[in-house]
Amino acid sequence: MSEELKQLRDQIDAIDNELLQLVSKRAGLAQQVGKIKKSGIVYRPEREAQILARMQEQNPGPVSNEHIKQLFTEIMSLCRALEKPMNVAYLGPNGTFSEEAALKRFGSAITGMACDSIDDVFRMVESDAANYGVVPVENSSEGAIGRTMDLLLQTPLTICGEIQLPVHQFLMAQQTDLAHISKIYSHPQSLAQCHHWLKTNLPHLPDSALINAASNADAARQAAADKQAAAIASHRAAELFGLSICAENIEDDPRNTTRFLVIGKQTVAPSGKDKTSLVMTTNNRSGAIYTLLEPLAQHGVSMSRLESRPSRTGLWQYVFFVDLEGHQQNDNVAAAMTELRDKAAFLKILGSYPAA
Ligand SMILES: O=C(O)C(=O)C[C@]1(C(=O)O)C=C[C@@H](O)C=C1
């Protein structure tokens, strides 16, 4: 070993020793914080969001902000687990984007609970079998996930956070020669998201060779059992099922992103950069939606999302899902909510939480 290499490695060893001492000291402090928390609620999304924002602001480089965020998410994950172990439910099986979203937010020091359906994720949290749930709510190219929105309307749970996950799709099979692929399994949304790529790169495949699977991970499982089949799924699914990657990032829109919500039983304090989600109905008079949006404009509250869903209680009646900038404890949002309560036929605040 050259003298220069040895000196550099000696410095890295010394820094690792210091890092270990610092991480252990931090974990000890988190344990003390855990003992002070009388409510028993360990996870504080607003505090974690503030720490991550500060670390990214102060990041001197050369490590990217994305990697700094991952590193500190993982540090907080292990500190949290020392305060109290946490169960997080998500749409399974393992290897789905929902699992990836859960790990992105909570880090790896959690017990993941893969559920069979979005309904089951809600049920697990409602019955206290899981502390939190992670559910998809919208995709940038395919739109809203209707089932999640319908369940949000009924549930007593609150939204405690959001996760934006860039969705990269991979074509995977037991071998990498595209000419040998005679069918492709995937979730219908993923097949739709890769439509153009499939037509261009696998023109020999008829539409009947594109087979719907219950999830992308299930697609990977089926491809692992059939030499002529491929699957479109996440990179993690390829690892889990021992498949080779034939093509990467095959989604038609490279900005393709899915937004997930964290659902739980707590109200989250303001972080300084928050969102508030609510659902409301009009009294069905002409101009009624204008009446509902007017208080927002008057109090200078910006709306980042407006989505309508059939109400299921009457033909051509709708419920409106609205995301606002700000926390319900902020003066302008609170004032707009007070006015909205008078004007809306029904209003439910789903939660305020740190903006992703
Ligand atoms: O500050 C707290 O409340 C802590 O419990 C510490 C800590 C952390 O590791 O910094 C851990 C869990 C919480 O979600 C927030 C922050």
The ligand as a Gaussian input file, in Angstrom:
#p B3LYP/6-31G(d) Opt

LIG

0 1
 O      -37.294000      14.946000      18.637000
 C      -37.959000      13.946000      18.884000
 O      -39.140000      14.011000      19.239000
 C      -37.345000      12.608000      18.760000
 O      -37.963000      11.641000      19.144000
 C      -36.051000      12.451000      18.076000
 C      -36.194000      12.134000      16.600000
 C      -34.767000      12.186000      15.989000
 O      -34.151000      11.141000      15.821000
 O      -34.285000      13.318000      15.773000
 C      -36.786000      10.774000      16.425000
 C      -38.110000      10.587000      16.173000
 C      -39.043000      11.682000      15.908000
 O      -39.875000      11.377000      14.839000
 C      -38.373000      12.960000      15.701000
 C      -37.053000      13.142000      15.939000

